[in-house]
Amino acid sequence: MLACAQVVALHDVSSTDAAIIYTMEPVLGAGLAYVVLGERWGSLGWVGAALIIASSLAAQIVGTEEAVVPEPKPKQLKTGRR
């Protein structure tokens, strides 16, 4: 149910933001497992989380979308007929 809500909600954000949200999913899942199940991370878990967060921030800061200017549509010739 929540996965469907996530997919519907992501239609309203840019593709860069959607990719970052999906990239953060393992970190958020591990954080939820820490809170709900009491799981603990080892040193490799912390390094992995830091790499995911750093790459997400770098993509957000450096990888901004360039403005796309749509090409003008050609004008249709009016022939007088319908």
C-alpha positions in Angstrom: 0.0 0.0 0.0 2.8 2.5 0.9 4.7 1.5 -2.2 1.8 2.5 -4.4 1.5 5.8 -2.5 5.2 6.4 -3.0 5.0 5.8 -6.8 2.0 8.1 -7.1 3.6 10.8 -5.1 6.8 10.6 -7.1 5.0 11.7 -10.3 5.1 15.2 -8.9 8.8 15.5 -8.5 11.7 15.8 -10.9 13.5 12.7 -12.1 16.6 13.8 -10.1 14.7 14.1 -6.9 12.9 10.7 -7.5 16.3 9.0 -8.0 17.7 10.5 -4.8 14.6 9.4 -2.9 15.0 5.8 -4.2 18.8 5.9 -3.5 18.1 6.8 0.2 15.7 3.9 0.6 18.3 1.4 2.0 19.5 4.0 4.6 15.9 4.8 5.7 15.1 1.1 5.9 18.2 0.5 8.1 17.3 3.4 10.3 13.8 2.0 10.7 15.2 -1.4 11.6 17.4 0.3 14.2 14.4 2.0 15.8 11.8 -0.7 15.5 13.8 -3.9 15.7 16.8 -2.7 17.7 19.3 -3.8 15.0 22.9 -2.3 15.3 25.2 -1.3 12.5 28.8 -2.4 12.2 31.6 -0.1 10.9 30.9 -1.2 7.3 27.3 -0.3 7.7 28.1 3.2 8.9 30.6 3.6 6.0 28.0 2.5 3.5 25.4 4.8 4.9 27.8 7.7 4.7 28.7 6.9 1.1 25.0 6.8 0.1 24.2 10.0 1.9 27.3 11.8 0.4 26.5 10.6 -3.1 22.8 11.7 -2.8 23.9 15.1 -1.6 26.5 15.4 -4.4 23.9 14.4 -7.0 21.5 17.0 -5.6 24.1 19.8 -5.4 26.1 19.1 -8.6 23.6 17.3 -10.8 21.0 20.0 -11.2 18.8 19.7 -14.2 19.4 22.1 -17.1 16.4 24.1 -18.3 15.0 22.5 -21.4 13.6 24.9 -23.9 10.9 23.3 -26.0 11.1 23.7 -29.7 8.3 26.0 -31.2 5.6 24.1 -32.9 5.2 24.8 -36.6 2.2 26.8 -37.5 -0.6 25.0 -39.2 -1.7 26.4 -42.5 -5.4 27.3 -42.6 -7.0 26.1 -45.8 -10.5 27.3 -45.2 -11.8 23.8 -45.1 -12.8 21.9 -41.9 
